[in-house]
Amino acid sequence: MKFTKIGLVSLFSLFSVILAFGQGTPAPAPQGNGQPVEVSANTLQSGRYNGEEVRRLLGNVVMRQGQTTLTSDSAYQYVSDRNKLEVFGNVHITQPGMDATSATASYDGTRRIANMRGGVTLRDEQMTLTTPSLDYDLNAKRAYYTQAGNIVGPDYTINSQLGTYTSDDKVLTFKKNIKYVGQNAEVLSDTMSYNTVTKVVEFFGPTTIKSPDGTLFANRGTYNTVTRESNFRGNASIKTPDYLIRGEVLTYDKTKEYYTASRNVSMTAIKDTTVITGQTALYWRARGRAKVYGSPVMRTIEKRDTMYLSADTLVSVENVKDKTKKGKLFAYHDVRIFKSDLQGLCDSLTYDQNDSIIYMSRNPRLWANKNQMTADSVIMQLRSNTLDQMRMFGNSFAISIDTLENYNQVKGRNMTARFADGKIRRIDVNGNAESLYFALQGDSATMGMNRAVCSDMRMMFQDGQVQYITFLEQPDAKLIPPHELQDPDKRLKGFVWRSDEKPTRAFVLEKRGGKKGPAKPKDKPVAASTSKGKSSNKPSAGTTAKPKASVASPPKPTTQQPAQQQPAQAKPARKLPLLKGGGFKKAGS
């Protein structure tokens, strides 16, 4: 290109530049609605640039347009459109509340667009942005960058591949490889915006937030970096020191230490393998209390076996005094339990996870393999997630089925059942004990039925079958031969076989508000005979008596009768080796 030097020491305005070129035809008016650009410089040269006629401004170049000022070492001003300039060296653009610097720039005064290149820095009272290149709309006061930017604020930094900054509303918008680092959090996202006044982050793609409150993830939402209040949507999760909480919608209130989750919620305990699912969860972190409803289910996994527990509402309470210990779970209204070797129903339940003890109240019913147990209230002790002991209080009743499908029965005031590998091996009855069991000859014939009444008794089992029974306190017992057995004689008062109520895994997991019981088999439940000898199929109603430990006198010498060789009347029998050494302990000992 060729330039003609014009000997001007200083050009103070666009008008002086026009005069320096003589009395020619006036240049066309600026295109568009942009105000005329006023330019001054130390030296002016004329020539051509990129095939167009230009004026070259050298030394202390100053351009003014309204409230915008641009300064540089040199510039090209297009003759055909004097509102367009190419600017070089120490470029500095200022307007109220903002200034930007770069190595070079292109400026369109009509569109009011500045394309800044090379070591760009943009500043306002809220932050400083650095990037290799920047496009700035001076009318909208909006800046764009596409080659990675770094923003530094009073107490935060933000890096991203693409970004937009609007000076008027103080909002930054970012895309790709976003990293926000502040005093209270670190945010990694794909698409997000940040308001430099309200300090609120809003994100529109997969985002992870790490803070002292935990690690949060979601696809959409907002996060206040000052108050740490959060509102997340779309596959959202919060990981606290105690729980991993998931849901379609999550909120967090830092002031109240309060989390909420809704729609397809899950709460996974960090300390163990317990998972609670539902549709709504509330978590008060400071109080260590969580509440889940909307068909909630608790899953406890151990040794490839899972225990499922569901209710209308589940409440988990942590041990806030000792974080090394597990807490308690409270389930209320329509409680259902399913495990491969244990099923149960009741109205209300408390599960002490630290001691693996389950308290059941209000009409509890339990099934362990071929055994059914009912009482006013029940306490179960688990060991390695398997039933180890069961204590029943008030109107206790246990029923088991033998190989010939006879119903062996025992009832009393309070009862303790002990298990081995999930199978019942012993039942101790304390107070008003009654038993009815069938003596078998092998697995093919019934020798008779033993019926006994005494204060306390113990029944021993093997492979789920009664082996022998030990009586205390002057038992009244008799053996009824098979040919004399009548149906009313085969049932103790209060007998109800509830096989149709036994919950299945599907019934425990089903959505609440549907059917109220598992699918019933064709056979109706077998009930105790009435005083008139008629059979009743109606299940007995549950009671609400609270568990009370029984207080009994020390056991007296025992009388034993083998299950398959009982005499017609109770008489002293030889002691079996298993019980040699005297008696047995009361329930709860």
PLY file of the C-alpha trace (Angstrom):
ply
format ascii 1.0
element vertex 589
property float x
property float y
property float z
element edge 588
property int vertex1
property int vertex2
end_header
0.00 0.00 0.00
1.11 3.60 -0.59
0.51 6.50 1.74
0.89 10.25 1.09
2.11 12.15 4.15
0.22 15.27 5.12
2.14 17.67 7.39
-0.27 18.22 10.16
0.97 18.33 13.71
-2.37 17.77 15.36
-5.88 16.97 14.23
-8.45 17.87 16.81
-11.62 16.82 15.14
-13.15 15.09 12.17
-13.80 18.55 10.66
-10.09 19.41 10.73
-9.33 16.13 8.95
-11.76 17.05 6.18
-10.14 20.51 5.76
-6.70 18.96 5.51
-7.81 17.17 2.29
-8.92 20.43 0.67
-12.17 21.64 -0.79
-13.50 18.44 -2.33
-16.93 16.91 -2.58
-18.36 16.46 0.95
-18.09 12.89 2.22
-21.33 10.95 2.56
-23.15 11.14 5.89
-22.53 8.32 8.39
-24.56 5.20 7.62
-27.23 4.00 10.01
-28.24 5.72 13.17
-24.75 5.98 14.68
-23.50 9.39 15.72
-20.54 10.80 13.72
-17.15 9.65 15.00
-14.84 12.48 15.98
-11.15 11.70 15.55
-7.90 13.46 16.41
-4.23 12.42 16.02
-0.70 13.82 15.71
-0.21 12.82 12.07
-2.43 11.95 9.13
-1.51 9.88 6.02
-3.68 8.88 3.10
-3.56 5.63 1.15
-5.33 2.33 0.60
-5.96 -0.64 2.95
-7.54 -3.93 1.92
-8.43 -2.37 -1.42
-10.21 0.60 0.12
-9.20 4.23 0.48
-8.29 5.03 4.10
-6.80 7.71 6.28
-3.96 6.61 8.55
-3.94 8.33 11.93
-0.65 8.22 13.85
0.26 9.23 17.42
-2.14 9.88 20.26
-5.19 8.81 18.29
-8.42 9.78 20.05
-11.86 8.78 18.81
-15.06 10.05 20.43
-18.67 9.06 19.82
-21.24 10.17 22.38
-20.08 8.92 25.78
-17.60 6.48 24.24
-13.90 7.28 23.87
-11.32 5.16 22.04
-7.58 5.84 22.17
-4.69 4.04 20.45
-1.22 4.49 18.91
-2.55 4.45 15.34
-5.69 3.81 13.31
-7.09 3.47 9.76
-10.29 5.38 9.04
-12.22 4.28 5.94
-13.03 7.17 3.61
-16.22 5.50 2.36
-17.54 5.18 5.93
-15.78 7.39 8.39
-17.54 5.59 11.27
-15.40 2.49 10.60
-11.85 2.27 11.93
-9.05 -0.27 12.27
-7.15 0.53 15.47
-3.63 -0.58 16.49
-1.41 -0.43 19.58
-2.52 0.18 23.17
-6.18 0.25 22.29
-8.32 1.61 25.13
-12.12 1.97 24.97
-14.01 3.70 27.78
-17.64 4.47 28.48
-19.43 5.15 31.80
-18.88 2.23 34.18
-16.65 0.23 31.81
-13.32 0.27 30.03
-11.51 -2.24 27.82
-7.96 -2.57 26.47
-6.40 -4.71 23.72
-3.55 -4.81 21.20
-5.77 -4.13 18.14
-9.42 -3.52 17.36
-11.95 -2.94 14.61
-14.63 -0.39 15.37
-17.95 0.12 13.58
-19.40 3.37 14.88
-22.68 2.90 13.05
-23.41 -0.48 14.60
-21.44 0.53 17.71
-19.49 -2.76 17.66
-15.85 -3.09 18.70
-13.93 -6.28 17.76
-10.93 -6.34 20.11
-7.99 -8.68 19.57
-4.82 -9.55 21.48
-4.59 -9.55 25.28
-8.06 -8.12 25.86
-8.97 -6.83 29.32
-12.46 -5.53 30.17
-13.18 -3.92 33.54
-16.15 -2.54 35.40
-16.83 -1.90 39.09
-17.83 -5.57 39.59
-15.13 -7.59 37.81
-12.18 -7.86 35.42
-12.34 -10.03 32.27
-9.26 -11.16 30.34
-9.40 -13.08 27.05
-7.47 -13.31 23.75
-10.32 -11.72 21.79
-13.55 -9.91 22.56
-16.50 -8.48 20.63
-18.18 -5.59 22.40
-21.59 -4.08 21.64
-21.40 -0.56 23.05
-25.14 0.11 22.67
-26.17 -2.98 24.60
-23.01 -2.81 26.70
-22.56 -6.52 25.99
-19.24 -8.30 25.52
-18.66 -11.69 23.83
-15.60 -13.93 23.89
-14.97 -17.27 22.20
-11.35 -18.10 22.95
-11.39 -18.84 26.69
-11.89 -16.11 29.25
-10.92 -15.52 32.85
-13.07 -13.33 35.09
-11.86 -12.10 38.47
-14.27 -10.52 40.94
-13.88 -9.30 44.53
-14.25 -12.83 45.93
-14.49 -15.18 42.95
-12.92 -16.27 39.66
-14.62 -17.77 36.62
-13.04 -19.55 33.66
-14.87 -20.71 30.53
-14.37 -21.30 26.82
-17.20 -19.01 25.69
-18.74 -16.10 27.52
-21.03 -13.07 27.40
-21.12 -10.12 29.76
-23.90 -7.52 29.91
-22.71 -4.45 31.76
-26.15 -2.93 32.43
-27.68 -5.94 34.22
-24.28 -7.22 35.45
-24.93 -10.74 34.17
-22.22 -13.09 32.89
-23.19 -16.05 30.70
-20.80 -18.92 30.00
-20.49 -22.09 27.92
-18.02 -25.00 27.84
-15.49 -25.93 30.51
-16.86 -23.50 33.11
-15.21 -23.31 36.50
-16.39 -20.92 39.19
-14.30 -20.66 42.38
-15.65 -18.58 45.27
-15.32 -18.34 49.03
-18.13 -20.85 49.64
-18.17 -23.07 46.59
-16.57 -24.42 43.45
-18.88 -24.78 40.44
-18.15 -26.90 37.37
-20.66 -26.56 34.56
-21.32 -26.70 30.84
-23.71 -23.75 30.56
-24.37 -21.17 33.27
-24.85 -17.52 34.09
-23.68 -15.42 37.03
-25.15 -12.17 38.33
-22.33 -10.07 39.77
-24.80 -8.06 41.90
-27.05 -10.77 43.38
-24.18 -13.35 43.35
-26.59 -15.98 41.99
-25.39 -18.74 39.68
-27.97 -20.14 37.26
-27.02 -23.20 35.22
-28.60 -24.83 32.18
-26.53 -27.99 31.72
-24.84 -30.70 33.82
-23.36 -28.90 36.83
-21.43 -29.92 39.94
-21.18 -27.66 42.99
-18.72 -28.44 45.78
-19.21 -26.56 49.05
-18.92 -27.09 52.82
-22.57 -28.19 52.68
-21.76 -31.10 50.38
-21.44 -31.90 46.70
-24.42 -30.99 44.53
-25.22 -32.06 40.98
-28.07 -31.14 38.63
-28.93 -30.33 35.02
-30.83 -27.10 35.81
-31.10 -24.77 38.76
-29.84 -21.80 40.74
-27.27 -21.40 43.49
-26.77 -18.30 45.64
-23.03 -18.12 46.34
-23.58 -15.89 49.39
-26.57 -17.44 51.19
-25.83 -20.88 49.64
-29.52 -21.38 48.92
-30.04 -23.87 46.08
-32.82 -24.89 43.75
-31.95 -27.76 41.41
-33.89 -29.66 38.75
-33.21 -32.59 36.47
-31.41 -35.66 37.84
-30.32 -33.64 40.86
-28.30 -34.94 43.81
-26.76 -33.65 47.03
-24.03 -35.54 48.85
-23.68 -34.59 52.52
-21.45 -36.28 55.12
-24.42 -38.50 56.06
-26.55 -38.96 52.93
-26.56 -39.00 49.16
-29.92 -37.44 48.27
-31.33 -37.71 44.73
-34.47 -36.37 43.11
-35.84 -34.58 40.07
-36.14 -31.39 42.15
-33.86 -30.45 45.08
-33.72 -27.35 47.26
-31.39 -26.30 50.06
-31.77 -23.54 52.66
-28.42 -22.89 54.33
-29.91 -20.73 57.10
-32.17 -23.55 58.27
-29.82 -26.37 57.19
-32.86 -27.72 55.36
-32.97 -29.89 52.22
-36.01 -30.95 50.20
-36.24 -33.45 47.35
-39.21 -34.45 45.23
-40.06 -36.85 42.40
-38.21 -40.18 42.32
-36.33 -39.47 45.53
-33.62 -41.67 47.03
-31.61 -41.20 50.23
-28.54 -43.42 50.56
-26.86 -43.57 53.97
-23.11 -42.99 53.63
-22.25 -45.14 56.67
-24.01 -48.31 55.52
-25.89 -49.89 52.64
-29.32 -48.50 53.55
-31.31 -46.77 50.79
-34.68 -45.03 51.25
-36.75 -44.21 48.18
-39.98 -42.24 47.80
-41.54 -39.25 46.09
-40.80 -36.52 48.66
-37.97 -36.17 51.19
-37.29 -33.52 53.82
-33.93 -33.39 55.59
-33.02 -31.18 58.56
-29.25 -31.63 58.61
-28.54 -29.82 61.91
-31.16 -31.95 63.66
-30.10 -35.11 61.86
-33.69 -35.81 60.87
-35.08 -36.95 57.51
-38.68 -37.62 56.51
-39.71 -39.49 53.35
-43.24 -40.06 52.09
-44.96 -40.88 48.82
-44.70 -44.70 48.79
-41.38 -44.75 50.71
-39.30 -47.95 50.85
-36.17 -48.69 52.85
-33.71 -51.23 51.46
-30.99 -52.72 53.65
-28.49 -54.91 51.80
-26.15 -57.36 53.48
-24.59 -60.60 52.24
-26.54 -60.52 48.98
-29.87 -60.48 50.81
-32.05 -57.38 50.93
-34.61 -56.43 53.54
-37.42 -54.21 52.19
-39.46 -52.07 54.58
-42.25 -49.76 53.44
-44.88 -47.58 55.12
-46.93 -44.47 54.49
-44.13 -42.39 56.07
-40.51 -43.13 57.01
-38.52 -40.93 59.41
-34.77 -41.35 59.88
-33.09 -39.83 62.96
-29.29 -39.72 63.17
-27.26 -39.98 66.34
-26.15 -36.34 66.38
-24.26 -36.76 69.68
-22.09 -39.58 68.35
-21.65 -39.53 64.57
-19.78 -42.84 64.68
-23.02 -44.61 65.59
-26.02 -45.29 63.39
-29.43 -43.81 64.04
-33.04 -44.95 64.13
-35.77 -45.37 61.57
-39.43 -44.74 62.40
-42.14 -46.15 60.12
-45.79 -45.51 60.68
-49.09 -46.61 59.22
-49.38 -49.74 57.14
-45.83 -51.02 57.68
-44.73 -53.91 55.45
-41.54 -56.00 55.65
-40.12 -58.47 53.16
-36.95 -60.51 53.35
-36.19 -63.94 51.91
-36.61 -65.57 55.35
-38.82 -62.99 57.11
-42.03 -61.12 56.32
-44.11 -58.86 58.54
-46.97 -56.38 58.88
-47.88 -53.85 61.58
-49.11 -50.29 61.99
-46.00 -48.67 63.50
-42.35 -49.65 63.71
-39.04 -48.40 65.12
-35.76 -49.73 63.75
-32.65 -49.07 65.85
-29.96 -49.51 63.18
-27.14 -49.25 65.70
-28.36 -52.33 67.62
-30.29 -53.95 64.74
-33.45 -54.05 66.89
-36.93 -53.63 65.40
-39.89 -52.60 67.61
-43.31 -53.38 66.11
-46.62 -52.23 67.58
-50.33 -52.28 66.77
-51.33 -55.65 65.39
-47.90 -57.01 64.37
-47.90 -60.19 62.28
-44.72 -62.03 61.31
-43.80 -65.00 59.17
-40.44 -66.79 59.32
-40.33 -69.64 56.82
-43.30 -71.86 57.88
-43.84 -70.08 61.20
-46.38 -67.38 61.96
-46.15 -65.16 65.07
-48.56 -62.53 66.40
-48.81 -60.43 69.57
-49.85 -57.01 70.80
-46.27 -55.82 70.25
-43.02 -57.41 69.07
-39.29 -56.75 69.43
-37.02 -58.38 66.85
-33.25 -58.66 67.15
-31.35 -59.01 63.88
-27.82 -60.30 63.56
-26.01 -59.85 60.24
-29.36 -58.78 58.78
-30.88 -62.16 59.77
-33.54 -62.70 62.45
-31.85 -63.87 65.67
-34.45 -63.35 68.40
-38.06 -62.26 68.69
-39.79 -61.14 71.88
-43.58 -60.94 71.85
-45.66 -59.12 74.46
-49.37 -59.56 75.15
-51.58 -62.21 73.53
-48.56 -63.93 72.01
-49.36 -66.68 69.52
-46.98 -68.79 67.41
-48.03 -71.28 64.73
-45.90 -73.60 62.62
-46.78 -76.17 59.96
-45.28 -79.64 60.06
-44.56 -81.94 57.13
-48.17 -83.23 57.16
-49.49 -79.64 57.20
-50.70 -79.88 60.79
-50.76 -76.60 62.71
-48.51 -76.77 65.79
-49.48 -73.94 68.13
-48.25 -72.23 71.27
-49.69 -69.19 73.01
-49.22 -67.23 76.21
-48.92 -63.81 77.77
-45.33 -63.13 76.64
-43.09 -65.21 74.41
-39.46 -65.30 73.26
-38.51 -67.06 70.02
-34.89 -67.75 69.10
-33.64 -68.47 65.61
-30.57 -69.98 63.95
-29.82 -69.22 60.30
-33.29 -67.72 60.02
-35.04 -70.88 61.29
-36.83 -71.08 64.60
-35.07 -73.30 67.17
-36.70 -72.44 70.50
-39.76 -70.73 71.97
-40.04 -69.75 75.64
-43.52 -68.90 76.89
-44.02 -66.89 80.11
-47.49 -66.73 81.66
-50.71 -68.58 80.76
-48.87 -70.93 78.43
-50.84 -73.28 76.17
-49.50 -75.57 73.48
-50.95 -77.86 70.87
-48.69 -79.93 68.66
-48.87 -83.14 66.69
-46.70 -86.20 67.37
-45.61 -87.77 64.10
-44.33 -91.15 63.12
-41.63 -90.20 60.66
-43.06 -87.88 58.04
-45.97 -90.07 57.01
-48.40 -90.51 59.92
-49.84 -88.65 62.92
-49.53 -90.56 66.21
-51.72 -88.13 68.09
-52.05 -84.55 69.26
-50.54 -83.24 72.50
-52.38 -80.44 74.26
-50.95 -78.85 77.39
-51.62 -75.91 79.73
-49.18 -74.54 82.34
-47.63 -71.34 83.59
-44.42 -71.39 81.54
-43.06 -73.71 78.89
-40.31 -74.15 76.34
-40.58 -75.71 72.89
-37.49 -76.90 70.99
-37.43 -77.14 67.20
-35.25 -78.77 64.59
-35.59 -77.92 60.89
-38.72 -76.01 61.81
-40.38 -79.03 63.50
-41.18 -79.41 67.22
-38.74 -81.85 68.87
-39.90 -81.72 72.48
-41.55 -79.46 75.01
-40.63 -78.66 78.60
-43.35 -77.62 81.10
-43.18 -75.72 84.37
-45.67 -75.21 87.20
-47.75 -78.47 87.31
-48.71 -78.85 83.66
-52.08 -80.21 82.59
-51.41 -82.20 79.43
-53.08 -84.95 77.44
-52.55 -86.90 74.24
-55.52 -87.31 71.90
-55.29 -90.31 69.54
-55.80 -89.60 65.84
-59.19 -91.37 65.65
-60.56 -89.15 68.43
-59.44 -85.85 66.91
-62.19 -83.42 65.96
-61.58 -80.15 64.06
-62.43 -77.97 67.08
-59.78 -79.83 69.09
-57.07 -78.88 66.57
-57.17 -75.16 67.32
-56.29 -73.11 70.39
-58.59 -70.24 71.16
-57.59 -67.20 69.11
-56.04 -69.28 66.30
-56.05 -67.55 62.90
-53.77 -68.72 60.10
-53.05 -65.59 58.08
-51.23 -66.96 55.04
-53.30 -64.71 52.76
-51.84 -61.64 54.57
-48.21 -62.69 54.18
-46.57 -59.86 52.20
-44.69 -60.49 48.99
-41.82 -58.38 47.70
-44.11 -56.85 45.06
-46.68 -55.94 47.73
-44.04 -54.19 49.86
-42.73 -52.23 46.86
-46.07 -51.32 45.30
-47.24 -47.72 45.05
-49.30 -46.59 48.04
-52.95 -45.75 47.59
-53.64 -48.91 45.62
-54.79 -52.24 46.95
-54.51 -52.80 50.69
-53.28 -56.37 50.74
-51.39 -58.98 48.76
-53.19 -61.13 46.24
-55.21 -63.74 48.11
-54.82 -67.43 47.36
-57.78 -69.65 46.66
-57.74 -71.15 50.16
-59.37 -69.06 52.86
-57.56 -68.44 56.17
-58.16 -71.05 58.85
-59.57 -69.59 62.05
-60.21 -70.85 65.57
-63.47 -72.60 66.36
-66.18 -70.71 68.19
-67.81 -71.96 71.38
-70.57 -73.46 69.20
-68.07 -75.43 67.19
-68.42 -73.32 64.01
-65.31 -72.27 62.15
-64.64 -68.56 61.71
-62.53 -67.19 58.88
-62.51 -63.60 60.08
-59.03 -62.43 61.27
-58.92 -61.19 64.83
-58.47 -57.46 65.31
-55.13 -56.20 66.59
-54.71 -54.49 69.91
-52.54 -51.57 70.99
-51.15 -52.76 74.31
-47.62 -51.52 75.04
-44.86 -54.10 75.64
-44.16 -54.86 79.28
-41.41 -57.12 80.49
-42.85 -60.11 82.32
-41.97 -60.63 85.97
-42.06 -64.27 86.96
-40.97 -66.33 89.91
-37.79 -68.40 89.57
-38.41 -71.53 87.49
-39.22 -74.73 89.31
-38.09 -78.23 88.32
-39.24 -79.15 84.85
-41.26 -81.97 83.40
-40.33 -82.96 79.85
-42.25 -84.88 77.19
-40.75 -85.92 73.85
-42.81 -84.62 70.96
-43.46 -88.05 69.46
-43.99 -90.07 72.69
-46.36 -88.06 74.88
-48.53 -89.93 77.42
-52.21 -89.24 77.71
-51.74 -87.44 81.03
-48.77 -85.29 82.02
-46.42 -87.26 84.23
-42.82 -86.70 85.29
-40.59 -87.71 82.41
-36.90 -88.30 82.14
-34.82 -85.23 81.50
-33.40 -84.96 78.02
-29.64 -84.33 77.82
-30.20 -80.96 76.12
-31.93 -79.61 79.24
-29.79 -81.32 81.83
-28.57 -78.76 84.34
-31.90 -77.24 85.18
-34.78 -75.20 83.88
-34.83 -72.22 81.51
-34.79 -68.45 81.76
-37.74 -66.15 81.51
-38.49 -64.09 78.40
-36.12 -61.18 77.94
-33.33 -62.70 80.04
0 1
1 2
2 3
3 4
4 5
5 6
6 7
7 8
8 9
9 10
10 11
11 12
12 13
13 14
14 15
15 16
16 17
17 18
18 19
19 20
20 21
21 22
22 23
23 24
24 25
25 26
26 27
27 28
28 29
29 30
30 31
31 32
32 33
33 34
34 35
35 36
36 37
37 38
38 39
39 40
40 41
41 42
42 43
43 44
44 45
45 46
46 47
47 48
48 49
49 50
50 51
51 52
52 53
53 54
54 55
55 56
56 57
57 58
58 59
59 60
60 61
61 62
62 63
63 64
64 65
65 66
66 67
67 68
68 69
69 70
70 71
71 72
72 73
73 74
74 75
75 76
76 77
77 78
78 79
79 80
80 81
81 82
82 83
83 84
84 85
85 86
86 87
87 88
88 89
89 90
90 91
91 92
92 93
93 94
94 95
95 96
96 97
97 98
98 99
99 100
100 101
101 102
102 103
103 104
104 105
105 106
106 107
107 108
108 109
109 110
110 111
111 112
112 113
113 114
114 115
115 116
116 117
117 118
118 119
119 120
120 121
121 122
122 123
123 124
124 125
125 126
126 127
127 128
128 129
129 130
130 131
131 132
132 133
133 134
134 135
135 136
136 137
137 138
138 139
139 140
140 141
141 142
142 143
143 144
144 145
145 146
146 147
147 148
148 149
149 150
150 151
151 152
152 153
153 154
154 155
155 156
156 157
157 158
158 159
159 160
160 161
161 162
162 163
163 164
164 165
165 166
166 167
167 168
168 169
169 170
170 171
171 172
172 173
173 174
174 175
175 176
176 177
177 178
178 179
179 180
180 181
181 182
182 183
183 184
184 185
185 186
186 187
187 188
188 189
189 190
190 191
191 192
192 193
193 194
194 195
195 196
196 197
197 198
198 199
199 200
200 201
201 202
202 203
203 204
204 205
205 206
206 207
207 208
208 209
209 210
210 211
211 212
212 213
213 214
214 215
215 216
216 217
217 218
218 219
219 220
220 221
221 222
222 223
223 224
224 225
225 226
226 227
227 228
228 229
229 230
230 231
231 232
232 233
233 234
234 235
235 236
236 237
237 238
238 239
239 240
240 241
241 242
242 243
243 244
244 245
245 246
246 247
247 248
248 249
249 250
250 251
251 252
252 253
253 254
254 255
255 256
256 257
257 258
258 259
259 260
260 261
261 262
262 263
263 264
264 265
265 266
266 267
267 268
268 269
269 270
270 271
271 272
272 273
273 274
274 275
275 276
276 277
277 278
278 279
279 280
280 281
281 282
282 283
283 284
284 285
285 286
286 287
287 288
288 289
289 290
290 291
291 292
292 293
293 294
294 295
295 296
296 297
297 298
298 299
299 300
300 301
301 302
302 303
303 304
304 305
305 306
306 307
307 308
308 309
309 310
310 311
311 312
312 313
313 314
314 315
315 316
316 317
317 318
318 319
319 320
320 321
321 322
322 323
323 324
324 325
325 326
326 327
327 328
328 329
329 330
330 331
331 332
332 333
333 334
334 335
335 336
336 337
337 338
338 339
339 340
340 341
341 342
342 343
343 344
344 345
345 346
346 347
347 348
348 349
349 350
350 351
351 352
352 353
353 354
354 355
355 356
356 357
357 358
358 359
359 360
360 361
361 362
362 363
363 364
364 365
365 366
366 367
367 368
368 369
369 370
370 371
371 372
372 373
373 374
374 375
375 376
376 377
377 378
378 379
379 380
380 381
381 382
382 383
383 384
384 385
385 386
386 387
387 388
388 389
389 390
390 391
391 392
392 393
393 394
394 395
395 396
396 397
397 398
398 399
399 400
400 401
401 402
402 403
403 404
404 405
405 406
406 407
407 408
408 409
409 410
410 411
411 412
412 413
413 414
414 415
415 416
416 417
417 418
418 419
419 420
420 421
421 422
422 423
423 424
424 425
425 426
426 427
427 428
428 429
429 430
430 431
431 432
432 433
433 434
434 435
435 436
436 437
437 438
438 439
439 440
440 441
441 442
442 443
443 444
444 445
445 446
446 447
447 448
448 449
449 450
450 451
451 452
452 453
453 454
454 455
455 456
456 457
457 458
458 459
459 460
460 461
461 462
462 463
463 464
464 465
465 466
466 467
467 468
468 469
469 470
470 471
471 472
472 473
473 474
474 475
475 476
476 477
477 478
478 479
479 480
480 481
481 482
482 483
483 484
484 485
485 486
486 487
487 488
488 489
489 490
490 491
491 492
492 493
493 494
494 495
495 496
496 497
497 498
498 499
499 500
500 501
501 502
502 503
503 504
504 505
505 506
506 507
507 508
508 509
509 510
510 511
511 512
512 513
513 514
514 515
515 516
516 517
517 518
518 519
519 520
520 521
521 522
522 523
523 524
524 525
525 526
526 527
527 528
528 529
529 530
530 531
531 532
532 533
533 534
534 535
535 536
536 537
537 538
538 539
539 540
540 541
541 542
542 543
543 544
544 545
545 546
546 547
547 548
548 549
549 550
550 551
551 552
552 553
553 554
554 555
555 556
556 557
557 558
558 559
559 560
560 561
561 562
562 563
563 564
564 565
565 566
566 567
567 568
568 569
569 570
570 571
571 572
572 573
573 574
574 575
575 576
576 577
577 578
578 579
579 580
580 581
581 582
582 583
583 584
584 585
585 586
586 587
587 588
